[in-house]
């Protein structure tokens, strides 16, 4: 969940990609500070680290191009053989039209 880290003005910044990672990082920041006091990595010898901070960035790391997917079609499994027991005429007409579409597609 760490995107990258950098040192600026004696502060080691961690750039994270999720708010949950920042919360976990904040819970463990004292452990990281005490570990750095005992062992300073060779990459950090030129810079003295006085503080450690973290923040979350919401910028994407790389741009993903959208590719149109091929539409998948499936064979109709319904036959349209069902009874329509609807009293509302508008709704009944709608269901009848759907039933007709199913029967027409299944007839071919």
Jmol script that loads the backbone (N, CA, C; Angstrom):
load data "model"
ATOM      1  N   UNK A   1       0.803  -1.190   0.000  1.00  0.00           N
ATOM      2  CA  UNK A   1       0.000   0.000   0.000  1.00  0.00           C
ATOM      3  C   UNK A   1       0.853   1.264   0.000  1.00  0.00           C
ATOM      4  N   UNK A   2       2.161   1.096   0.079  1.00  0.00           N
ATOM      5  CA  UNK A   2       3.063   2.249   0.007  1.00  0.00           C
ATOM      6  C   UNK A   2       3.404   2.489  -1.450  1.00  0.00           C
ATOM      7  N   UNK A   3       3.080   3.674  -1.955  1.00  0.00           N
ATOM      8  CA  UNK A   3       3.409   4.002  -3.349  1.00  0.00           C
ATOM      9  C   UNK A   3       4.883   4.360  -3.473  1.00  0.00           C
ATOM     10  N   UNK A   4       5.341   5.288  -2.624  1.00  0.00           N
ATOM     11  CA  UNK A   4       6.743   5.665  -2.624  1.00  0.00           C
ATOM     12  C   UNK A   4       7.022   6.450  -1.354  1.00  0.00           C
ATOM     13  N   UNK A   5       8.296   6.743  -1.119  1.00  0.00           N
ATOM     14  CA  UNK A   5       8.706   7.520   0.048  1.00  0.00           C
ATOM     15  C   UNK A   5       9.793   8.492  -0.398  1.00  0.00           C
ATOM     16  N   UNK A   6       9.903   9.598   0.337  1.00  0.00           N
ATOM     17  CA  UNK A   6      10.947  10.570   0.038  1.00  0.00           C
ATOM     18  C   UNK A   6      11.288  11.339   1.315  1.00  0.00           C
ATOM     19  N   UNK A   7      12.457  11.982   1.284  1.00  0.00           N
ATOM     20  CA  UNK A   7      12.927  12.769   2.430  1.00  0.00           C
ATOM     21  C   UNK A   7      12.947  14.228   2.001  1.00  0.00           C
ATOM     22  N   UNK A   8      12.348  15.083   2.842  1.00  0.00           N
ATOM     23  CA  UNK A   8      12.346  16.511   2.562  1.00  0.00           C
ATOM     24  C   UNK A   8      12.448  17.250   3.889  1.00  0.00           C
ATOM     25  N   UNK A   9      13.427  18.142   3.992  1.00  0.00           N
ATOM     26  CA  UNK A   9      13.651  18.956   5.197  1.00  0.00           C
ATOM     27  C   UNK A   9      13.714  18.108   6.466  1.00  0.00           C
ATOM     28  N   UNK A  10      14.408  16.996   6.390  1.00  0.00           N
ATOM     29  CA  UNK A  10      14.593  16.146   7.567  1.00  0.00           C
ATOM     30  C   UNK A  10      13.382  15.313   7.936  1.00  0.00           C
ATOM     31  N   UNK A  11      12.373  15.280   7.097  1.00  0.00           N
ATOM     32  CA  UNK A  11      11.181  14.482   7.363  1.00  0.00           C
ATOM     33  C   UNK A  11      11.064  13.401   6.299  1.00  0.00           C
ATOM     34  N   UNK A  12      10.859  12.173   6.742  1.00  0.00           N
ATOM     35  CA  UNK A  12      10.656  11.050   5.846  1.00  0.00           C
ATOM     36  C   UNK A  12       9.159  10.928   5.588  1.00  0.00           C
ATOM     37  N   UNK A  13       8.762  11.126   4.343  1.00  0.00           N
ATOM     38  CA  UNK A  13       7.359  11.067   3.951  1.00  0.00           C
ATOM     39  C   UNK A  13       7.071   9.734   3.272  1.00  0.00           C
ATOM     40  N   UNK A  14       5.992   9.098   3.674  1.00  0.00           N
ATOM     41  CA  UNK A  14       5.496   7.898   3.017  1.00  0.00           C
ATOM     42  C   UNK A  14       4.200   8.268   2.312  1.00  0.00           C
ATOM     43  N   UNK A  15       4.117   7.955   1.035  1.00  0.00           N
ATOM     44  CA  UNK A  15       2.909   8.225   0.254  1.00  0.00           C
ATOM     45  C   UNK A  15       2.163   6.903   0.111  1.00  0.00           C
ATOM     46  N   UNK A  16       0.956   6.885   0.639  1.00  0.00           N
ATOM     47  CA  UNK A  16       0.163   5.660   0.670  1.00  0.00           C
ATOM     48  C   UNK A  16      -1.004   5.761  -0.304  1.00  0.00           C
ATOM     49  N   UNK A  17      -1.578   4.606  -0.662  1.00  0.00           N
ATOM     50  CA  UNK A  17      -2.658   4.622  -1.644  1.00  0.00           C
ATOM     51  C   UNK A  17      -4.025   4.290  -1.051  1.00  0.00           C
ATOM     52  N   UNK A  18      -4.122   4.177   0.276  1.00  0.00           N
ATOM     53  CA  UNK A  18      -5.413   3.830   0.875  1.00  0.00           C
ATOM     54  C   UNK A  18      -5.492   4.417   2.286  1.00  0.00           C
ATOM     55  N   UNK A  19      -6.651   4.973   2.655  1.00  0.00           N
ATOM     56  CA  UNK A  19      -6.794   5.537   4.006  1.00  0.00           C
ATOM     57  C   UNK A  19      -6.588   4.512   5.118  1.00  0.00           C
ATOM     58  N   UNK A  20      -6.953   3.261   4.856  1.00  0.00           N
ATOM     59  CA  UNK A  20      -6.734   2.207   5.853  1.00  0.00           C
ATOM     60  C   UNK A  20      -5.250   1.971   6.098  1.00  0.00           C
ATOM     61  N   UNK A  21      -4.451   2.094   5.045  1.00  0.00           N
ATOM     62  CA  UNK A  21      -3.005   1.941   5.184  1.00  0.00           C
ATOM     63  C   UNK A  21      -2.428   3.060   6.034  1.00  0.00           C
ATOM     64  N   UNK A  22      -2.956   4.274   5.870  1.00  0.00           N
ATOM     65  CA  UNK A  22      -2.479   5.399   6.673  1.00  0.00           C
ATOM     66  C   UNK A  22      -2.811   5.195   8.141  1.00  0.00           C
ATOM     67  N   UNK A  23      -3.997   4.700   8.411  1.00  0.00           N
ATOM     68  CA  UNK A  23      -4.381   4.455   9.800  1.00  0.00           C
ATOM     69  C   UNK A  23      -3.463   3.405  10.429  1.00  0.00           C
ATOM     70  N   UNK A  24      -3.187   2.338   9.698  1.00  0.00           N
ATOM     71  CA  UNK A  24      -2.282   1.306  10.196  1.00  0.00           C
ATOM     72  C   UNK A  24      -0.871   1.865  10.356  1.00  0.00           C
ATOM     73  N   UNK A  25      -0.451   2.689   9.400  1.00  0.00           N
ATOM     74  CA  UNK A  25       0.866   3.313   9.465  1.00  0.00           C
ATOM     75  C   UNK A  25       0.970   4.213  10.689  1.00  0.00           C
ATOM     76  N   UNK A  26      -0.062   5.022  10.941  1.00  0.00           N
ATOM     77  CA  UNK A  26      -0.052   5.912  12.101  1.00  0.00           C
ATOM     78  C   UNK A  26       0.028   5.134  13.410  1.00  0.00           C
ATOM     79  N   UNK A  27      -0.581   3.950  13.446  1.00  0.00           N
ATOM     80  CA  UNK A  27      -0.511   3.119  14.645  1.00  0.00           C
ATOM     81  C   UNK A  27       0.898   2.590  14.892  1.00  0.00           C
ATOM     82  N   UNK A  28       1.692   2.432  13.838  1.00  0.00           N
ATOM     83  CA  UNK A  28       3.027   1.843  13.961  1.00  0.00           C
ATOM     84  C   UNK A  28       4.155   2.848  13.771  1.00  0.00           C
ATOM     85  N   UNK A  29       3.857   4.129  13.724  1.00  0.00           N
ATOM     86  CA  UNK A  29       4.873   5.138  13.414  1.00  0.00           C
ATOM     87  C   UNK A  29       5.951   5.219  14.501  1.00  0.00           C
ATOM     88  N   UNK A  30       5.597   5.038  15.744  1.00  0.00           N
ATOM     89  CA  UNK A  30       6.600   5.081  16.823  1.00  0.00           C
ATOM     90  C   UNK A  30       7.582   3.921  16.704  1.00  0.00           C
ATOM     91  N   UNK A  31       7.096   2.756  16.285  1.00  0.00           N
ATOM     92  CA  UNK A  31       7.990   1.609  16.095  1.00  0.00           C
ATOM     93  C   UNK A  31       8.987   1.879  14.978  1.00  0.00           C
ATOM     94  N   UNK A  32       8.535   2.529  13.929  1.00  0.00           N
ATOM     95  CA  UNK A  32       9.421   2.854  12.806  1.00  0.00           C
ATOM     96  C   UNK A  32      10.465   3.882  13.240  1.00  0.00           C
ATOM     97  N   UNK A  33      10.039   4.881  14.002  1.00  0.00           N
ATOM     98  CA  UNK A  33      10.977   5.910  14.479  1.00  0.00           C
ATOM     99  C   UNK A  33      12.049   5.304  15.370  1.00  0.00           C
ATOM    100  N   UNK A  34      11.658   4.431  16.289  1.00  0.00           N
ATOM    101  CA  UNK A  34      12.649   3.831  17.186  1.00  0.00           C
ATOM    102  C   UNK A  34      13.581   2.897  16.424  1.00  0.00           C
ATOM    103  N   UNK A  35      13.083   2.203  15.412  1.00  0.00           N
ATOM    104  CA  UNK A  35      13.942   1.324  14.621  1.00  0.00           C
ATOM    105  C   UNK A  35      14.972   2.134  13.841  1.00  0.00           C
ATOM    106  N   UNK A  36      14.574   3.306  13.332  1.00  0.00           N
ATOM    107  CA  UNK A  36      15.508   4.146  12.587  1.00  0.00           C
ATOM    108  C   UNK A  36      16.593   4.741  13.479  1.00  0.00           C
ATOM    109  N   UNK A  37      16.308   4.884  14.777  1.00  0.00           N
ATOM    110  CA  UNK A  37      17.330   5.394  15.697  1.00  0.00           C
ATOM    111  C   UNK A  37      18.427   4.355  15.907  1.00  0.00           C
ATOM    112  N   UNK A  38      18.043   3.075  15.897  1.00  0.00           N
ATOM    113  CA  UNK A  38      19.031   2.007  16.099  1.00  0.00           C
ATOM    114  C   UNK A  38      19.785   1.677  14.823  1.00  0.00           C
ATOM    115  N   UNK A  39      19.104   1.759  13.693  1.00  0.00           N
ATOM    116  CA  UNK A  39      19.738   1.415  12.423  1.00  0.00           C
ATOM    117  C   UNK A  39      19.317   2.417  11.360  1.00  0.00           C
ATOM    118  N   UNK A  40      20.275   3.161  10.868  1.00  0.00           N
ATOM    119  CA  UNK A  40      20.014   4.132   9.816  1.00  0.00           C
ATOM    120  C   UNK A  40      20.457   3.511   8.487  1.00  0.00           C
ATOM    121  N   UNK A  41      19.544   3.267   7.547  1.00  0.00           N
ATOM    122  CA  UNK A  41      19.928   2.636   6.272  1.00  0.00           C
ATOM    123  C   UNK A  41      20.962   3.461   5.521  1.00  0.00           C
ATOM    124  N   UNK A  42      21.769   2.779   4.709  1.00  0.00           N
ATOM    125  CA  UNK A  42      22.840   3.463   3.977  1.00  0.00           C
ATOM    126  C   UNK A  42      22.295   4.521   3.014  1.00  0.00           C
ATOM    127  N   UNK A  43      21.070   4.316   2.532  1.00  0.00           N
ATOM    128  CA  UNK A  43      20.464   5.297   1.636  1.00  0.00           C
ATOM    129  C   UNK A  43      20.161   6.612   2.337  1.00  0.00           C
ATOM    130  N   UNK A  44      20.081   6.579   3.664  1.00  0.00           N
ATOM    131  CA  UNK A  44      19.692   7.760   4.430  1.00  0.00           C
ATOM    132  C   UNK A  44      20.860   8.402   5.166  1.00  0.00           C
ATOM    133  N   UNK A  45      22.094   7.972   4.899  1.00  0.00           N
ATOM    134  CA  UNK A  45      23.242   8.499   5.629  1.00  0.00           C
ATOM    135  C   UNK A  45      23.448   9.984   5.402  1.00  0.00           C
ATOM    136  N   UNK A  46      23.159  10.471   4.190  1.00  0.00           N
ATOM    137  CA  UNK A  46      23.359  11.884   3.872  1.00  0.00           C
ATOM    138  C   UNK A  46      22.335  12.772   4.567  1.00  0.00           C
ATOM    139  N   UNK A  47      21.170  12.243   4.852  1.00  0.00           N
ATOM    140  CA  UNK A  47      20.081  13.028   5.433  1.00  0.00           C
ATOM    141  C   UNK A  47      19.786  12.565   6.851  1.00  0.00           C
ATOM    142  N   UNK A  48      19.578  13.524   7.719  1.00  0.00           N
ATOM    143  CA  UNK A  48      19.144  13.149   9.060  1.00  0.00           C
ATOM    144  C   UNK A  48      17.619  13.187   9.089  1.00  0.00           C
ATOM    145  N   UNK A  49      17.042  12.124   9.622  1.00  0.00           N
ATOM    146  CA  UNK A  49      15.586  12.023   9.668  1.00  0.00           C
ATOM    147  C   UNK A  49      15.124  12.427  11.062  1.00  0.00           C
ATOM    148  N   UNK A  50      14.402  13.539  11.135  1.00  0.00           N
ATOM    149  CA  UNK A  50      13.912  14.037  12.413  1.00  0.00           C
ATOM    150  C   UNK A  50      12.466  13.635  12.676  1.00  0.00           C
ATOM    151  N   UNK A  51      11.722  13.420  11.615  1.00  0.00           N
ATOM    152  CA  UNK A  51      10.299  13.106  11.774  1.00  0.00           C
ATOM    153  C   UNK A  51       9.857  12.203  10.635  1.00  0.00           C
ATOM    154  N   UNK A  52       8.741  11.505  10.848  1.00  0.00           N
ATOM    155  CA  UNK A  52       8.155  10.642   9.829  1.00  0.00           C
ATOM    156  C   UNK A  52       6.685  11.011   9.704  1.00  0.00           C
ATOM    157  N   UNK A  53       6.253  11.197   8.467  1.00  0.00           N
ATOM    158  CA  UNK A  53       4.854  11.514   8.212  1.00  0.00           C
ATOM    159  C   UNK A  53       4.362  10.676   7.036  1.00  0.00           C
ATOM    160  N   UNK A  54       3.042  10.529   6.973  1.00  0.00           N
ATOM    161  CA  UNK A  54       2.445   9.780   5.872  1.00  0.00           C
ATOM    162  C   UNK A  54       1.194  10.497   5.408  1.00  0.00           C
ATOM    163  N   UNK A  55       0.914  10.353   4.128  1.00  0.00           N
ATOM    164  CA  UNK A  55      -0.329  10.892   3.597  1.00  0.00           C
ATOM    165  C   UNK A  55      -0.813  10.005   2.461  1.00  0.00           C
ATOM    166  N   UNK A  56      -2.090  10.140   2.164  1.00  0.00           N
ATOM    167  CA  UNK A  56      -2.734   9.326   1.135  1.00  0.00           C
ATOM    168  C   UNK A  56      -2.875  10.156  -0.126  1.00  0.00           C
ATOM    169  N   UNK A  57      -2.519   9.565  -1.248  1.00  0.00           N
ATOM    170  CA  UNK A  57      -2.712  10.214  -2.538  1.00  0.00           C
ATOM    171  C   UNK A  57      -3.755   9.427  -3.324  1.00  0.00           C
ATOM    172  N   UNK A  58      -4.552  10.158  -4.072  1.00  0.00           N
ATOM    173  CA  UNK A  58      -5.603   9.505  -4.846  1.00  0.00           C
ATOM    174  C   UNK A  58      -5.342   9.592  -6.346  1.00  0.00           C
ATOM    175  N   UNK A  59      -4.134   9.981  -6.714  1.00  0.00           N
ATOM    176  CA  UNK A  59      -3.810  10.048  -8.134  1.00  0.00           C
ATOM    177  C   UNK A  59      -3.468   8.649  -8.636  1.00  0.00           C
ATOM    178  N   UNK A  60      -3.950   8.274  -9.801  1.00  0.00           N
ATOM    179  CA  UNK A  60      -3.656   6.937 -10.321  1.00  0.00           C
ATOM    180  C   UNK A  60      -2.192   6.808 -10.690  1.00  0.00           C
ATOM    181  N   UNK A  61      -1.649   5.616 -10.540  1.00  0.00           N
ATOM    182  CA  UNK A  61      -0.245   5.400 -10.854  1.00  0.00           C
ATOM    183  C   UNK A  61      -0.025   5.213 -12.348  1.00  0.00           C
ATOM    184  N   UNK A  62      -0.984   4.626 -13.040  1.00  0.00           N
ATOM    185  CA  UNK A  62      -0.874   4.531 -14.481  1.00  0.00           C
ATOM    186  C   UNK A  62      -2.268   4.605 -15.078  1.00  0.00           C
ATOM    187  N   UNK A  63      -2.315   5.064 -16.297  1.00  0.00           N
ATOM    188  CA  UNK A  63      -3.589   5.230 -16.977  1.00  0.00           C
ATOM    189  C   UNK A  63      -3.925   3.940 -17.706  1.00  0.00           C
ATOM    190  N   UNK A  64      -5.105   3.448 -17.454  1.00  0.00           N
ATOM    191  CA  UNK A  64      -5.556   2.214 -18.088  1.00  0.00           C
ATOM    192  C   UNK A  64      -6.485   2.589 -19.224  1.00  0.00           C
ATOM    193  N   UNK A  65      -6.157   2.130 -20.412  1.00  0.00           N
ATOM    194  CA  UNK A  65      -6.993   2.425 -21.563  1.00  0.00           C
ATOM    195  C   UNK A  65      -8.192   1.492 -21.553  1.00  0.00           C
ATOM    196  N   UNK A  66      -9.352   2.077 -21.817  1.00  0.00           N
ATOM    197  CA  UNK A  66     -10.575   1.295 -21.867  1.00  0.00           C
ATOM    198  C   UNK A  66     -10.675   0.629 -23.225  1.00  0.00           C
ATOM    199  N   UNK A  67     -10.829  -0.667 -23.207  1.00  0.00           N
ATOM    200  CA  UNK A  67     -11.025  -1.401 -24.445  1.00  0.00           C
ATOM    201  C   UNK A  67     -12.438  -1.950 -24.452  1.00  0.00           C
ATOM    202  N   UNK A  68     -13.122  -1.708 -25.550  1.00  0.00           N
ATOM    203  CA  UNK A  68     -14.489  -2.188 -25.651  1.00  0.00           C
ATOM    204  C   UNK A  68     -14.473  -3.706 -25.753  1.00  0.00           C
ATOM    205  N   UNK A  69     -15.213  -4.336 -24.871  1.00  0.00           N
ATOM    206  CA  UNK A  69     -15.263  -5.790 -24.864  1.00  0.00           C
ATOM    207  C   UNK A  69     -16.300  -6.278 -25.866  1.00  0.00           C
ATOM    208  N   UNK A  70     -16.029  -7.420 -26.382  1.00  0.00           N
ATOM    209  CA  UNK A  70     -16.954  -8.048 -27.309  1.00  0.00           C
ATOM    210  C   UNK A  70     -18.191  -8.462 -26.522  1.00  0.00           C
ATOM    211  N   UNK A  71     -19.356  -8.151 -27.065  1.00  0.00           N
ATOM    212  CA  UNK A  71     -20.593  -8.501 -26.385  1.00  0.00           C
ATOM    213  C   UNK A  71     -20.830  -9.994 -26.524  1.00  0.00           C
ATOM    214  N   UNK A  72     -21.057 -10.620 -25.401  1.00  0.00           N
ATOM    215  CA  UNK A  72     -21.348 -12.039 -25.421  1.00  0.00           C
ATOM    216  C   UNK A  72     -22.852 -12.236 -25.520  1.00  0.00           C
ATOM    217  N   UNK A  73     -23.246 -13.166 -26.337  1.00  0.00           N
ATOM    218  CA  UNK A  73     -24.663 -13.465 -26.478  1.00  0.00           C
ATOM    219  C   UNK A  73     -24.911 -14.891 -26.011  1.00  0.00           C
ATOM    220  N   UNK A  74     -26.072 -15.092 -25.486  1.00  0.00           N
ATOM    221  CA  UNK A  74     -26.454 -16.395 -24.979  1.00  0.00           C
ATOM    222  C   UNK A  74     -27.739 -16.840 -25.658  1.00  0.00           C
ATOM    223  N   UNK A  75     -27.861 -18.117 -25.825  1.00  0.00           N
ATOM    224  CA  UNK A  75     -29.071 -18.652 -26.421  1.00  0.00           C
ATOM    225  C   UNK A  75     -30.217 -18.519 -25.422  1.00  0.00           C
ATOM    226  N   UNK A  76     -31.361 -18.070 -25.914  1.00  0.00           N
ATOM    227  CA  UNK A  76     -32.539 -17.896 -25.064  1.00  0.00           C
ATOM    228  C   UNK A  76     -33.001 -19.263 -24.560  1.00  0.00           C
ATOM    229  N   UNK A  77     -33.157 -19.398 -23.265  1.00  0.00           N
ATOM    230  CA  UNK A  77     -33.610 -20.661 -22.684  1.00  0.00           C
ATOM    231  C   UNK A  77     -35.102 -20.660 -22.393  1.00  0.00           C
ATOM    232  N   UNK A  78     -35.714 -19.461 -22.309  1.00  0.00           N
ATOM    233  CA  UNK A  78     -37.141 -19.388 -22.022  1.00  0.00           C
ATOM    234  C   UNK A  78     -37.934 -19.693 -23.285  1.00  0.00           C
ATOM    235  N   UNK A  79     -39.099 -20.304 -23.114  1.00  0.00           N
ATOM    236  CA  UNK A  79     -39.959 -20.648 -24.250  1.00  0.00           C
ATOM    237  C   UNK A  79     -41.189 -19.753 -24.324  1.00  0.00           C
ATOM    238  N   UNK A  80     -41.470 -19.005 -23.286  1.00  0.00           N
ATOM    239  CA  UNK A  80     -42.637 -18.131 -23.283  1.00  0.00           C
ATOM    240  C   UNK A  80     -43.924 -18.853 -22.939  1.00  0.00           C
ATOM    241  N   UNK A  81     -43.794 -20.052 -22.413  1.00  0.00           N
ATOM    242  CA  UNK A  81     -44.970 -20.834 -22.034  1.00  0.00           C
ATOM    243  C   UNK A  81     -45.292 -20.585 -20.562  1.00  0.00           C
ATOM    244  N   UNK A  82     -45.949 -19.480 -20.300  1.00  0.00           N
ATOM    245  CA  UNK A  82     -46.375 -19.184 -18.933  1.00  0.00           C
ATOM    246  C   UNK A  82     -47.719 -18.473 -18.979  1.00  0.00           C
ATOM    247  N   UNK A  83     -48.462 -18.649 -17.909  1.00  0.00           N
ATOM    248  CA  UNK A  83     -49.780 -18.033 -17.816  1.00  0.00           C
ATOM    249  C   UNK A  83     -49.652 -16.630 -17.257  1.00  0.00           C
ATOM    250  N   UNK A  84     -50.498 -15.754 -17.757  1.00  0.00           N
ATOM    251  CA  UNK A  84     -50.479 -14.372 -17.287  1.00  0.00           C
ATOM    252  C   UNK A  84     -51.778 -14.120 -16.537  1.00  0.00           C
ATOM    253  N   UNK A  85     -51.678 -13.997 -15.230  1.00  0.00           N
ATOM    254  CA  UNK A  85     -52.851 -13.780 -14.381  1.00  0.00           C
ATOM    255  C   UNK A  85     -52.778 -12.385 -13.763  1.00  0.00           C
ATOM    256  N   UNK A  86     -52.741 -11.373 -14.609  1.00  0.00           N
ATOM    257  CA  UNK A  86     -52.628  -9.994 -14.149  1.00  0.00           C
ATOM    258  C   UNK A  86     -53.924  -9.273 -14.476  1.00  0.00           C
ATOM    259  N   UNK A  87     -54.477  -8.582 -13.494  1.00  0.00           N
ATOM    260  CA  UNK A  87     -55.742  -7.874 -13.686  1.00  0.00           C
ATOM    261  C   UNK A  87     -55.545  -6.489 -14.292  1.00  0.00           C
ATOM    262  N   UNK A  88     -54.455  -5.839 -14.011  1.00  0.00           N
ATOM    263  CA  UNK A  88     -54.165  -4.513 -14.565  1.00  0.00           C
ATOM    264  C   UNK A  88     -53.881  -4.660 -16.061  1.00  0.00           C
ATOM    265  N   UNK A  89     -54.691  -4.021 -16.894  1.00  0.00           N
ATOM    266  CA  UNK A  89     -54.610  -4.198 -18.345  1.00  0.00           C
ATOM    267  C   UNK A  89     -53.295  -3.677 -18.932  1.00  0.00           C
ATOM    268  N   UNK A  90     -52.809  -2.543 -18.436  1.00  0.00           N
ATOM    269  CA  UNK A  90     -51.546  -1.992 -18.954  1.00  0.00           C
ATOM    270  C   UNK A  90     -50.383  -2.937 -18.670  1.00  0.00           C
ATOM    271  N   UNK A  91     -50.333  -3.428 -17.456  1.00  0.00           N
ATOM    272  CA  UNK A  91     -49.264  -4.349 -17.076  1.00  0.00           C
ATOM    273  C   UNK A  91     -49.409  -5.663 -17.826  1.00  0.00           C
ATOM    274  N   UNK A  92     -50.659  -6.118 -18.002  1.00  0.00           N
ATOM    275  CA  UNK A  92     -50.909  -7.370 -18.716  1.00  0.00           C
ATOM    276  C   UNK A  92     -50.440  -7.255 -20.161  1.00  0.00           C
ATOM    277  N   UNK A  93     -50.700  -6.106 -20.819  1.00  0.00           N
ATOM    278  CA  UNK A  93     -50.247  -5.889 -22.192  1.00  0.00           C
ATOM    279  C   UNK A  93     -48.726  -5.912 -22.282  1.00  0.00           C
ATOM    280  N   UNK A  94     -48.088  -5.339 -21.307  1.00  0.00           N
ATOM    281  CA  UNK A  94     -46.627  -5.323 -21.283  1.00  0.00           C
ATOM    282  C   UNK A  94     -46.072  -6.736 -21.183  1.00  0.00           C
ATOM    283  N   UNK A  95     -46.629  -7.527 -20.275  1.00  0.00           N
ATOM    284  CA  UNK A  95     -46.149  -8.899 -20.093  1.00  0.00           C
ATOM    285  C   UNK A  95     -46.458  -9.736 -21.338  1.00  0.00           C
ATOM    286  N   UNK A  96     -47.617  -9.504 -21.953  1.00  0.00           N
ATOM    287  CA  UNK A  96     -47.945 -10.208 -23.195  1.00  0.00           C
ATOM    288  C   UNK A  96     -46.953  -9.876 -24.307  1.00  0.00           C
ATOM    289  N   UNK A  97     -46.544  -8.602 -24.384  1.00  0.00           N
ATOM    290  CA  UNK A  97     -45.566  -8.228 -25.411  1.00  0.00           C
ATOM    291  C   UNK A  97     -44.212  -8.899 -25.158  1.00  0.00           C
ATOM    292  N   UNK A  98     -43.836  -9.019 -23.888  1.00  0.00           N
ATOM    293  CA  UNK A  98     -42.578  -9.713 -23.542  1.00  0.00           C
ATOM    294  C   UNK A  98     -42.700 -11.185 -23.908  1.00  0.00           C
ATOM    295  N   UNK A  99     -43.840 -11.783 -23.598  1.00  0.00           N
ATOM    296  CA  UNK A  99     -44.068 -13.194 -23.921  1.00  0.00           C
ATOM    297  C   UNK A  99     -43.984 -13.404 -25.440  1.00  0.00           C
ATOM    298  N   UNK A 100     -44.543 -12.482 -26.215  1.00  0.00           N
ATOM    299  CA  UNK A 100     -44.505 -12.595 -27.674  1.00  0.00           C
ATOM    300  C   UNK A 100     -43.064 -12.505 -28.189  1.00  0.00           C
ATOM    301  N   UNK A 101     -42.275 -11.606 -27.612  1.00  0.00           N
ATOM    302  CA  UNK A 101     -40.865 -11.476 -28.009  1.00  0.00           C
ATOM    303  C   UNK A 101     -40.110 -12.770 -27.743  1.00  0.00           C
ATOM    304  N   UNK A 102     -40.364 -13.357 -26.589  1.00  0.00           N
ATOM    305  CA  UNK A 102     -39.684 -14.615 -26.236  1.00  0.00           C
ATOM    306  C   UNK A 102     -40.088 -15.711 -27.205  1.00  0.00           C
ATOM    307  N   UNK A 103     -41.370 -15.814 -27.492  1.00  0.00           N
ATOM    308  CA  UNK A 103     -41.827 -16.865 -28.414  1.00  0.00           C
ATOM    309  C   UNK A 103     -41.291 -16.639 -29.822  1.00  0.00           C
ATOM    310  N   UNK A 104     -41.254 -15.388 -30.284  1.00  0.00           N
ATOM    311  CA  UNK A 104     -40.720 -15.086 -31.610  1.00  0.00           C
ATOM    312  C   UNK A 104     -39.241 -15.432 -31.719  1.00  0.00           C
ATOM    313  N   UNK A 105     -38.467 -15.110 -30.715  1.00  0.00           N
ATOM    314  CA  UNK A 105     -37.030 -15.403 -30.740  1.00  0.00           C
ATOM    315  C   UNK A 105     -36.759 -16.896 -30.642  1.00  0.00           C
ATOM    316  N   UNK A 106     -37.627 -17.607 -29.933  1.00  0.00           N
ATOM    317  CA  UNK A 106     -37.440 -19.040 -29.746  1.00  0.00           C
ATOM    318  C   UNK A 106     -37.912 -19.818 -30.964  1.00  0.00           C
ATOM    319  N   UNK A 107     -38.760 -19.231 -31.782  1.00  0.00           N
ATOM    320  CA  UNK A 107     -39.299 -19.923 -32.946  1.00  0.00           C
ATOM    321  C   UNK A 107     -38.249 -20.074 -34.049  1.00  0.00           C
ATOM    322  N   UNK A 108     -37.247 -19.178 -34.089  1.00  0.00           N
ATOM    323  CA  UNK A 108     -36.236 -19.232 -35.152  1.00  0.00           C
ATOM    324  C   UNK A 108     -35.170 -20.251 -34.895  1.00  0.00           C
TER     325      UNK A 108
END
end "model"
wireframe off; spacefill off
backbone 0.3
color backbone group
